[in-house]
Amino acid sequence: MERENKRQAVWIIVLIPVLLISILVSYKIAHPVLIFSKGVNYAQSGKNDKAIDEFNKAITIRPKFFEAYNGRGFVYNVKGEYDQAIHDFNEAIKIKPNFAEAYSNRGLAYDNKGNYDQAISDYNKAIKINPNLSAGYYNRGRSYQAKANYDEAILDCTKAIK
């Protein structure tokens, strides 16, 4: 009798997750990380509007999904919509204040707007959080170059390739 109860308990433990997954699939309730990944794939293939749609879906499901804000901001930056990009990077930073990539990406948006001092400030924050972030050094070097501060640009580009 005890053996039969254990067998039934095992079946219940196995069947409940399977049943829940079946329900989620049948109601097309998607996991936000999968949707985010789809957005990344669209962005990498140059389908920016579709990427933004996917990032929007992921954010709707998980409003604190800082990676999705960062991804959407990156796509807005590529599209030349710098203010919207900055807004999304701000949201990512608000959710995760030590997210170095968001600071670096926001710096790139400021750089694209010609606001090199603000860009450098963001790159400094990104590098402080993650000293191994080569994109932070590279992008800061580009901002220094735009300001004709060539010595600093050379130093940063050298750090970026190490």
Disulfide bonds with the S-S distance in Angstrom:
none
